[in-house]
Amino acid sequence: MQRNKFTTMRSLKVLDRCKGAQVYALHTTGGGGGDVGDKLYHQLQDHLSVNPARPISMHNYQSSNVPLAYVNETLLPYGLPVSDLLEPQIESCLKFVDFIGTLADLYRRIENCPQFEKTGMYLEQCAIFKGLSDPKLFRRTLRAARQHTVDVHSKVVLAAWLRYERREDELRGTNSMNCCGRNIECPKATLVPGYNPEFIYDPCVCSKNPQGESVDDYSIEDVECSTSDEYRDMSFCIGDNEIRCIRYCIASLSTPFRTMLYGGFRESRKEKINFTQNGISIECMKAAELYSRIRRVDSFDPRIILELLTFSNRFCCDDLKLACDSYLASLVNDVENALLLIEYGLEENAYLLVAACLQVFLRELPNSMHSPNVMKYFCSPEAKERLALVGHASFLLYFFLSQIAMEEDMKANTTVMLLERLADCATESWQKQLAYHQLGVAMYERKEYKDAQSWFEEAYESGHIYSKVGIARTKCKRGHKYSAYKMINSLISEYKPVGWMHQERSLYCDGKEKMSDLEMATQLDPTLCFPYKYRAVLLLETNKIGAAISEISKIISFKVSPDCLELRAWISIAMEDYERALRDVRALLTLEPNYMMFHGKMHGDHLVELLRPFVQQWSQADCWMQLYDRWSSVDDLGSLAVVHHMLANDPGKSLLWFRQSLLLLRLNCQKAAMRSLRLARNHSTSDHERLVYEGWILYDTGHCEEALAKAEESISIRRSFEAFFLKAYALADTSLDQESSAYVIQLLLDALRCPSDGLRKGQALNNLGSVYVDCEKLDLAADCYMNALNIKHTRAHQGLARVFHLKNQRKAAYDEMTKLIEKARNNASAYEKRSEYSDRDMAKSDLAMATQLDPLRTYPYRYRAAVLMDDHKENEAIAELTRALAFKPDLQLLHLRAAFHDSMGDYASTVRDCEAALCLEPNHADTLELYNKVHELVKEQ
């Protein structure tokens, strides 16, 4: 019961950290529309003077004040989408024909490789996980790679990459060299070589000595005075100046000095040695003499230390070079210093100094990506060779840089050059596959099809089967459509078909064959957007606009993406449903604020302004009412559009940015959610509020303890709903005992005593009810759920159903879920939950509906597979799970299929599925137990 309680709490992260806007069309007939018509007329004249386009017919628009042609021109200036021009993007990540087998193989290799080689294995895992929708898998693997690094270069790159994943560059008032307090990302800890995986999450030196005070200050004058002249038995003469030295101290600096002063050279018999012609300054020689006695350089002027660095290289003084290198590296704290010092580091082969300069450049990403002064040290072949000479050119470095460059601008010259350097550094098969394929994608986007084809062919020859998609696409672009068709057709014949193969083949055929391939693509992988988009546009072209909207809405209901929202808005404008169009454009801009509509020709914000005259205008108070309405109907996209509207009126409202982030998390748009959360933090007006948002940022990037500390600090400043709510959430994720359960209840009660709006209090009541249920306090739980329902927190029906079920009131539980289905706009989860309170046949029906609405939900597949196993239909049960695993590699699905294989005596398949599951979650106890058991059985046999 305890375990279930906190599992439930954690499951609320998407469902209940956040918890709605009907837009009414203007009445366009009669005499009230003159002002709008005049205003729109002038807008249209201004727009058309810049963007002339042919008019599009919109038959039902009846306004007597707004000329129809002008409406058509302004809202659809670039016409309607054309099915023949649609094509899916070629994905830039690694893709596999047998993804489960790939995961299993990778897990085996990670487990069996030497400790010092694990970083490279985890980097390969990062490349594989980059193509999955869950960014947490990628971040976890990136942390594992950093944990097992040995060399400074890898530590610098991986620590900067981890920082970039949190996009701390977008947080106001932060410095790129700020430390998170742990060794894993500490800019000082990264410059210390060595393998120490067990200490990676320990507090770093910055947290122990935050001001950077020296603990052993000393006086240079005292040291100089402490050595009597009687011990100085030789001199170096530079011009008319004489620097007295101790011979054995100077000789200890290096082998060349020892040979010169104690070997067979004539200098060994001289008291005075002339160094005038060696290009060494008096100050440098004095500093070298002093270093020979005290073995420290930290009290010298940096200019002198640079001279000493040159001196140490000339005379092979390794210890002196390391001391100069280390100290100069400690001085690098901003881009200006880094640009000044990196040339010295490269010229003098100063490994740590160059590492420190690179660290600044990398921690300033993506901003430094736009600085020519920075990028000149990375992009050209000569720049890469210079880095290689000092030990700082690696596949890891260019992997990091090229990924950011592709995110910034896939077509840019900088992106291509970085990808070329990535290819230069590639040595292993997977590295070549990735580098060559991404070069192919970049060239394809630049419409350089001949070069693109060449790179795709290189990737395919290196073993990347998916690159055949790029070869076929470029062949088609160059006029060889049938050749492209044959190529993909052979791929389908040679391998077990997957969704993207049929999607690709559909591009090179027509009519029924094309539609058949698209249907098969959706059947094999319902998460592919292109088939829905193509079918929707085809329906639009045959004037079946309602059916077109329904088709594209199918995928939007479970996978929200900007391109699908754009298409639905585009079709909605064509059918003159401006309310829906505006809602979708606002939601789209929440995902990508700079999105360009209509094939990249109009900014989304501009389209919002053009649509606004056609819908009812709201005040901020109206927006709050609409938000409650959308929220109560579980309309997440509608709620998102309302919040976007409210932020347009009040962009400095941190509460609204926070609410936006929570809605985006519910829609599984984690990247956009984190951006909104950072904006909430940036717009916070008080320390206690800022701390809460920083806590959520830490929590959502896997730092629960740090998030808990932020919540406690916020509460110490001011008791607030959000601080208590965050603390309860973070505590539930780090503790599983009964005492913590009571504390979580108290924290949620404290939150409810603080001022907040009804939407957030509904969530707190719902979460509190969930904890009460798991503590078997069913009456208290029911009270919480009823109170939540009283303030329109519709999701509380689900919790109340659970209470009824535990009280053996199954019919009441079923009825509660039916109410949720009737009220909720997004109700796939409600169908799934209602199945738990139904008989077997009704459960099958509800789960079929859940899968139809959201094929990404895994419980229906697991239930159906379990029923088939109970009916002794083992092969059908395996097939049911395999169908889902083809497009959603899921831990629970893999574990269940492994258990089924085990029960059937198929131990090889059991091991494979266990290994794939453990690749996704190495510490999953049930899978580890099964894996170890099967291994023992295999050994016995």
N, C-alpha and C positions, 0 to 999 in steps of 0.2 A: 504493500500500500504506500509506503514511504517513497519508493522509487517512482510509482505512478504519479504521485503528487507533483514531484518536481519535473517529471517528464511533461506533465500537463502545463506547468508554468512555463517551461521553455518553449512548448509548442505555441504559446500565446504570443511569441515575439512578432510573428507576422500577423496573426489574427487579432490580437488585442492590445498591442502597444498603441495603436491608433484606432480610432473608429470614427446629412449629407448634403442638381440645381435645375430646376425646370426653367427653361428659357422660353418666353412666350413671343411669338412672332408679332410684329407690328400689324395693326389692322390697316391694310393698304387700300381699302376702298373708302369712299366718302371724302369729306373735306379736311380731315385732320392731318394729312400727310404732306402738305405743301412744303413745310420747312425742311423735312427730311429729303424730299425730292430735290429741292434747290441745292441743299448741302451736298447730296450725292452727285448731282449733276456736275458741280464744280470739282468734286473729287475725281469724277470720271474723266473730265477734261484734262486735269493735271496728269492723271495716270496714263491716259491714252497718248498724251504728247510724248511720253517716254517709252511706253510699252504698247505700240500698235499691234493689234491682232485681229483675226477674223472673228465675227460674232458667232456665238453658239446658241442654238435654239433652246428656249425654255418656255414651254407652251402654256403653262398654267399661271404665270405671273400676271396679275390683273391691275397693277397700280396705274391710276390715271395720271399720277404726278411724276413718276419715275419712268423714263423711256426704257422699254424692255431691252433694246439693243445696247444701251449704256450699261444696264445691269449685267447683261451677258459679257460685255467686254471687260468690265472691271473684276467680276468674280471668277470668270473663266477666261482670262486673256490668252491662255496658251492651249485652249481647246480641252478636249477630254482625253483620258488615257487610251492608248491604242494597244490592243492585245499583241499584235505582231512585233511591237517594239519592247515588250517586256522580256526580261531575262533575269534569272537569279544571280546574285553575286557569287563569285568564286571565293570560297572561304580561304583565309590566309593562314589558318592554323593547320596542324597535323591532323589528318583524318585517316581512319583505318577501316578496312573491310571487316575485320574481326576485332572489335574494340575490347571485348571481354578477354579474349586471348592475349591481347597486347598488355592489358592491365595485369593479368596473371604472370606473364613473363617478366614484366618490369618488377613486380613484387619479389619474385624469386631472385632476380639479379641484385636488387637492393639488399636483400637479406644475406646473400652469399658474398658480396664484395667486401674487400678490406675497408676498415674504418676510414682511412685517409682518402679513399676513393668515393665515399658516399656522396660528397658534394656534387660530383659530376652526375651520379645517378639521379639525385634529387632534381638536378637541373633538367634532365630529360623528362622527369615526371612533371615538372613545371610546364614544359613545352606541351605535354599531352593534356594536362589539366586546363591549359589556356583556352582550349576549345570547348570546355564545358560551361554550363550556365551558372554554376555556383562558384563565385570568386573566393569563397572561404577555403576550398580545396587548394586553389593556387597559392593563397597566402600561407596556409599551413605548410605546404611543401617548400615554399620559399624560406620560411623560418627554419625548417629542417636542414635545408642546404646551408644556410648561414651557421647553424649550430655545429656543423661538421667541417667547416672551413679550417684550413691551416695557414695559408699564406695571406699576407696583408691585402694584396690586390683583390682577392675574392671577397674578403671581409668588407672592404670598402664598397665594392659594387653591390653586394647583396644587402648591406645595411641601407644604402641609398635607395635600392629598389623597394625595400620594405617601407621606407619612409614615403616613397612616391605612391605606393599603393593606398596610403591614407590621405594622399594629396594635401599634406600639411602646407604646401606652398599657397593654398587658397585661404589659409587662416590668417586673419589680420593680426599684426603685432608679434608674429613669430619669426624667428631667424632660422635659416636653413641649417645652421650648426647647433641649434638647440638640441639638448639631449633628452631622451625619453626616460632616463634614469636606470636603464637596464643595459647590460653589456651587449646585448644583441644588436642594438642600433647606435650605441654610444660612439661618437666620432673619434674619441680618444682611444677607446678600446679596440677599434678597428685597425689602428696603426700599430698594434702589438701583435707580433707573429706568435704562432703556437696553436696547438690543438687542445681545447678545453671545453668540450660539449656540456659537461655537467655544470659549468658556471655561467652558461650563456644568459640565463634569465636572472642572475644575481644582480643586486644593485651595483652600479659602476662607480668608478672613482669620482665622477662628477657629482653624484648624489652624496658621497661621503665628504667631499671637499668642494662645495658648490661655488665658492668664490675663487677657486683656483690658487689659494695661497700656497706659497712654498713652505715646506715644513723644515727645511734645512738651509735657510739663508746664511750666507757667509760673506765676509768682506774680502774683496780681491786685494785691497791694500794690505790687509793683515797677512794674507798668504805670501805676497811679494816680500814683505818685511821679514817673514819667518825664515827665509832662506838667506843665509849669510853669503857674502861675496867670496868667502874663502873656499866655498864648495864649487863655485863657478870656475871651471878649469879650461874653458875655451870660449871663442867668440866667433860669431858670424858677422862679416863686414858687408854692409850695403851702402855704397858710396862712402861718405865720411862718418857714417854711424856704425857703432859697434854694439852688438847685442850679446851680452855675456850669458853663457849657458853652462849647464852641467852635462858633460859629455855622455855619461851613461844614460841620462834621461832622454837626451835627443836620440841616442842610438836605439832606445827602446821603442821609438815611434814606428820603425819599419825595418825590414831587412836591408833595403838600400842604404839607409842611414847607418845601420849597424856595420854593414860592409865598408862604408866610406870611413867611419870613425874608428873602427877596430880591425879592419882588414888590411890588405897589403897596399892600399892606396896611399899616396903621399899625404893626403889630408889627415890620415891617422896619426901622423907625426907632427902636425901643425897645431899651434894654439889658436891661430886666426885663419879662418876660411873665408874667401871672398865669394859672396853670393850676389854681387852687383848685377851680373849679367843674366841672372835667373828669372828676372821679371817679378820678383817678390818684394812687396812693400815692407818698409820698416815695421809698420803696425802689425802686419801679418806675421812677420818673423818673431816679434815680441810675443804675440799671442800664441804662436806655436811653442815657443820656449816655455811660456807659462803653463800651457796645456800639458807639456811633457812632465811637469811636476804635479799639477793638481788634477789632471784628467777630467776637466770640466770646461764647457764653453758657454754656459748660460749667462755669464756676466759680460760677455763680449758684445760689441755693437754688431747688429746683423750684417752690416757691410763687411766687417772683418771676418765674420763666420763664412760668408760667401767666398772670400779670399782663401780662408783656411780650407774650404772644400776643394778649391782648385789645387792648393798646395798638397793636400792629402792624396789627390789623384796622381799628381806628378811624382810624388815620392812614395806612393803605395802605402800610405799610413792608414791602415784599415780601421783601427779603433778611432782615430781622429775623424775619419770620414763618417763613420757611423754616428759619432757624437754630433758632428755638424749637421748631418742629414736629419737626425732625430730632432735636433733643436729647431732647425729651419722649418721642418714639418709642423712643429707645434705653433709656429707663428702664422700659419695659413688659416685665416678665419673668414675671408670673404673673397668674392670674385676678383676684385681689384688686386689683392695680394697674390692670389693664385695666378693671375695672368702675368704678374711681374716675376714671380719666382719659378714658374714651370719651365721657362727657357733655361734658367740656370740648372734646374734639375735634369733636364734632358741632355744638356751639354756635358754635365759632370757625372751623368749616370747615377744620379742620387735617387735611389729606389723609393725611400720613404717620403722625400720631398715631392716627387712626382705623384705618389699615392695621395698625399695630402691635398695637392692641387686638384687632382682628379675628383677627390671626394667632394670638394666644394662645387666643382662643375656639376657633378652628378646629383648632389643634394639640392641644387638650384633648378633641376629639371621640373617641368618642361620649359621654364622661362629661358634657361641657358641654351635651349635648342634653337632659339631665334637670334642668338648672338654669333655673328661671323667670327669674332675674335676668339670665341670658345670653340666653335665647331671646326675651325681650321686645324685643331689638334687631333681630330678624329677622322675626318671624312676622306682625305686623299690617301692613295697608297703610300706616299712618302710619310704622311703623318702616322699612319699605322706602323710603318717600319721604325720610325723614331721611337714610338711607344714600345715596340717589341724589343728594341735594343736595351731598354731599361727595365724590361720585364712586365710591361703593363698593356700589352695587346693580347686580348683573349676572346674566345667565342663568347664567354659570359658577358664581357663588357659590351660587345657589339650586339648581343642578343637584347640586352637591356635598352641600349640606345635605339636600336632599330624598331623595337616594339613601340616606344614612345613616338618616334618619328612617324610610324604608320598611323598611330592614333591622331597625330596632329594633322598630317596631310600625306595621304598615300602617294600622291602624284609628284611630290616635291623632289627636286634634285638632291636635296640633303638625304631624303629617305632612300633614294636609289643608291647613293654613294655609301651610306651606312650598311645597307644590305649587301653591297658588293664586298665591303670589308668583312661582314659576317661570313660570307661565302669563302673569303680568303682564309679565315680562321677555322673553318669547319674541317674537322678531321674524322670524326665518327660518322657512321651511316646516317643516324637520325639528325645530326647537325647539318649534313649536306642536304638531306631531304627538306628540312625546314628552310634553310637559307635559299636554296634554288627555287623552291616553290614560292616563297614570298617575293623573290625577285620577279618570278613570272607574273604573280598577281599585280605587283607594282607596274610592270611594263604593260600589262593588259589594261590597267586603269588609265595609263598614259596613251593608250591606243597604239602602242608600238608592238604590233602583233607578231612580227617576225622574231624580234628579240624575246618576246614573251614565250613564244612557242619553244624557242631554244632552251630557255631556262626550265620550262615545264618538262621538257624531254630529259634534261639533266636530273631533275628531281625524280622523275619516274624511273630512270635508269639506276638511281641510287636506292630505289625500293619503295617510293611513295606512290602507291597505286592511285590515290585520289588525284594526283597531278595529271592523270589522263583526261580528266575533265577540262583542265586548262589547255591541253594539247588539242582536244576536239573543238573547244570554243575558238581557239585561234585559227584552226584550220577552216572553220565555218566562216569566220570573219574575212579570211583570205580567199573565199569563194569555193571551198571544198566541202560543201555541206554533206554530201553523201559519204565522203571519207570520214567525216566526224561521226555520222550515224553508225557506220560499220565499226568504228573504234569503240563506241560506248556499247553497241550491241554485243561485241565480243567480250567486253568486260562483264556484262550481265550473264553471258553464257559460261564464263570461266570461273566466276566467284558466286558465292551465295548472294543473291540480290539484296541490296539495301535501298532505302528510299531515294537517296541522292542519285543513284544510278538511273532509275526510271525518270526522275525529274530531268536529268540531263538529256536522256534520249528523247524526251518529249520536244526538245528544242529543234530537233532535226527531222521531225515527221509532222504530218498534218491530219486533220479530220479525226475520225474515230480512233485511229492509232494514237494520236497525240493525247486525246482525252483519256484513253485507256491507261496510258503511261502515267498521266497525272493522277488518276484515281488510284493506281497501284502505289505511286509515291506517297500519297496521303495515307493509304492503308498501312504501308510499311513504316512510315514516319510521319505522324500527324502534326509534328512540330515544324515541318517545312512550310515556309510562308508562300513561296511562289505558286504552288498549285491553287491555293485559295485566291490569290491575287489574279491569276490568269482567268480562272473560271468566273470571278466577279466581273472583270473587264469584258469578257466575252458576253456575259449576260447583259451588261450595260449596252454593248454594241447592238444587241438584238432588242433593245428597249425594254428589257425586263429589269427595271431599276430596283424594285423591291427585292427581287431574288438576288440581285447583285449585292445589295446591302446585307442580306441574310448570309450570303456566302462568306463575305469578308469578316462579318461579325463572329463567325464560328471560331476563327483562330484568335481574334481579339479577346474573346471571352476567357481564354486561358493563357495566351501569350501576347502581351502588349508590346508592340514595336512601332517606332515612328513611321515606317513606310506603310504599314497596314492602316494606321490611323489616318495618314495622309490620304490614302486611297479612299477610305470610307468618307472622309470629309469632301473629297473631290466628287464622289458620286452623290453625296447629300446635296451639294450645291446644284448639281445637275437636276435633281428632283425637287429643288427649291426648299429643301428642309434646312434652313439656315441655322436653326437652333442646334440640331445635331452636328452640323458642320462646324459651328463655332465651338461647341463642346469638345469635339475631337481635336480641333486645331489647338485649343488651350491645353488639353491633355498632352498632345504631342510636344508642345513647347516646354512643358514641364520635364519631359524626358530629355529633349535636346533643345535648349533655349535658342540656339542659332540655326535651327533647321531651315533649309531652303525648300520651298514648295515648288511643285510643277516642274520637275526635272531640274531643280536647282536655280530657278529663274525668279522666284519671289520669296522674300523673307516671311516666315510665318507670322511675325508681329504685324507686318503690313496687311496680311490677309485678315487678321483679327480686326484691324481698324476698318477694313472694307466691309466686313460682315456685321459689325456692331449696329449700323443704322437699321438693319433688318430685324433686330430682336429687341425685346423689351430691356430698357436700361434699369439697372439696380443700384440702389444705395448700398452702403456697407451693411446697414441693418437688414436690408432685403437679402443680402448675400448670406448672412448668418442664418436666417430663416431657411433659405434654400439648402444650406449646408446640413442643417438638422434634418431636413426632409430627405436629402440624398443619403445621409448617414443611416437614417432609420430604414431605408429601403435597400441597404447594403449595395449601393451603387458607387463603387470606388472611383470609376472614371468620371462619373458625374461630380462626385465630391472633389476630385482633383481639379476639374475645370472651374468649379466655384472658387476654390482656394487660389487658383491662378488669377481669376478675376479680382479677388480681394487684394492680392499682392500687387496687381497693376495699380490699384487705388492707393495702397499703403505698402510700398516695397520695403520699408524699414521695420516691419512688424515681425519680430523674431518668432513669436508664437505661431504665425501663419507658415513661416518656413519650416518650423518643426512639424506642424500638422501635415504639411506637404510631404516631408520625409517619411512620416509614418504611413501615409497612404501609399507612397511608392514602394515601401517595404511590403505592404500587403499585396501589391501587384507584382512582387518579385523583381522589381527594377532597382537592384541594390546600388548600382553605380550612381544613378540619378538620385536615389535616396540619400546617399552619403554627401553628394553635392549640396542638396537642400539642407542637410544637417549642418554642414560647414557654414552655409549662409545664415542659418539660425544662430549659430555661435557668433558669427561676425556682427550680426545686428543686435545682439543682446545688449541691454542697457545697464546691467548690474552684474557684479561679480558672481553672486549666487546663481543667477540664470546662466551665465557663461559656463560655469563649472558643470552644471547639469548637461548642457549640450556637449561639452568636451567629454563628459562621462559616457554619453551615448555613443560618441564617435569611437571611444576606446572599446566599449562593449561590443559594438558591431564589427570591430576588427580583431576580436579575439582576446582582449585584455580585460578580463572580468575583474580581477583584483584591483587594477588601476581605476576602473570605472567605479567600483565600490568606494575607493578612497575619494574620488571626486564628489560622489554623492554625500559622503560624510562631511567633507569640507564645506559643501554648499549648505548643508543643514546647520553647521556650526555658525554660518553667517546669518541664515534666515530659514525658518521652517516653511517649506513650500510643498505643494502637492507633487510637483515634478521631481523634486529631490527625493522625497520619500518613495515615490513610485520607482524611480531608478534604483534606489538602494534595495528595495524589495526584489526587483528583477535580478539585479546582479547577485544578491545573496542566494536567491533560489537556484542560480546557475553554478554556484560554487560550493553549496552545502546540501546534504541530503538527510540530515538527522532530524529527530523529533523536536529538539530544542530550536533548531533553525526554523522549522515549520511554524512554531508559535511566534517566533520573532518576525517572520514574514507577515503573518496575520496582523501583528501589532503595527508594523510599518504601513500596511495598507489602510488600517484604521486611522493612523496618524495622517496619511495622505488625504483621506476622505474628510477629515476635520479642517483641512486647509481650503482656502478659496480656489475654485476652478470652475470651468464651464461644465455643462451637463454631459457633453460628449466624453470628456476625459473621466468624469466621475462614473459614467456608465462602464467604462473599461475597468476601472479600479474595483467596482462592485462585482463585475463579472469574474475578474481574477481572484478576488477574495472568496467568492462562492466556490470557485474551483479548488482552492486550498481547503476550505471547509469540507468539501465533498471527500477529498482524499484523507482528511482527518476524521471522516465518518461523522461529522456534525451536520447531518442532512437538513435539519430544520433551519439552522442558521444559514446554510447554503441557499435554501429555497427563498429565504427572506432577501438575501443579496440579489438573487436573480430577479425576483419580483420587483424590487426597488429599481434595478437596472432597466427592466422593461417599462416601468412607469416613466422613465425619462428617455424612452425611445431607443434603448440600446437593444436592437432586435436580435443580435447574436446571443443574448441571454436565454432565448428559447432553447438553445442547444444545451446549456448548462442545466436548465430546469428539467429538460427531458432526461438528462442523466440522473438527476435526483429521483424522478419518478421511477426510472428503471431500477435504481438501487432499492427503492421501496416496494419493488415488485408490482408497480403500476404500469405495466407495459403499454397498455392502450393509451394512457395519458401521455407517456413518453412519445409514442408515435404521433399523437395529435399535436404535441408541441413542435415536433420537427416539421409536421405538415404546415403549421403556421409560419415557420421560418421559410419554408419553400415558397409559400404564397407571397410573403412580404419581400423576400430578398431578390434583388436583380441578378446577383451572382450567387447561384444556389447549388453549384455542383457539390460542395462540401455538405450541404444540408441533405441532399439525396443520399450521399454516402453515409452520413450519420444516422439517417432514418432507417437505413437497411439493418442497423444493429437491433432495432426494435420491431422488425417485421418477421413474418414466417419466411421459409426458404424461397418460395416462388416470388413473393413480393420483394424480398431482399435482392434477388437476381435482377428484377425489373429496375429497382432503384439504382443498383450499381451499374447497370447498363446505361441508365440515363446519366449517371455521374461520369462515366467514361466518355460518353458522347459529348458532354458539356466541357469536360476537362480531362483529356487523355493522359495528362501528366500525373494524375493522382494514382498512387500505386496500390492503395488498399483494395480497390475492386479487383485488380488482377490477382492479388494474393488470395482474396476470398474465393474467387472462382477457381483458382488452382487448387486450393485446399478442398473444395467441394468435389472437384474431379478426382483428387487423390482418395478421398473417402469412398468414392464410387469405383475405386480400383481402375481408373482411367489415367494411368501414370503418364503415358506419352502425351495425352491431351493436356494434362496439368503442366508438364514441362513446356509444351508449346505455348500455353497461355502466358507463362512467365517470360519465355524467350521473346514473345511478341513485344512485350513492354521493354525488355532489356535492349532491344534493337535500337531504341531511340532515347531511353532513359536508363543509363547505368546506375542502379540504385542499390544501396547496401542491403536493405531488407529483401528486395527481390532476389539478389544474389545469394543471400544466406538461405532463403527458403528453397531456392532451386538446388543449392548444394545439399540441403537436408533431404530433398526428394531424391536426388541422385544417390545419396548415401543409403536411403531406405531400399533403393533398387539394386544396390551392390555395385553401382558404377563409380568406383573410387577415383578413377582418373578425372572424371567430370566433377566429382565432389571437390577434389584438390584444386582444380582449375577455378571453380567458382569461389571457393574460400580464398584463394590467393587474389582473385580480382576484388573481392569484397574488402580484404585487408589492405589492398592498395588504396582503396578509398578511405578506409578507417582502420589504421593499424592496431588500435586498441579495443576493437569490438569483441567483448568477452565471449559471447556465444559462438561467434565464428572461430575465434582462436581455439575454443574448446573442441569444436567439431573438427577443425583442421588437425589439431594434435592427435585426436582419437583416430582419425583416418590414417594418419602417418604411422601410428603404431600398428594398425591392422595390416597395412601394406608391408611393414617390416616383418610381421609375424608370418605373412604369407610367403 
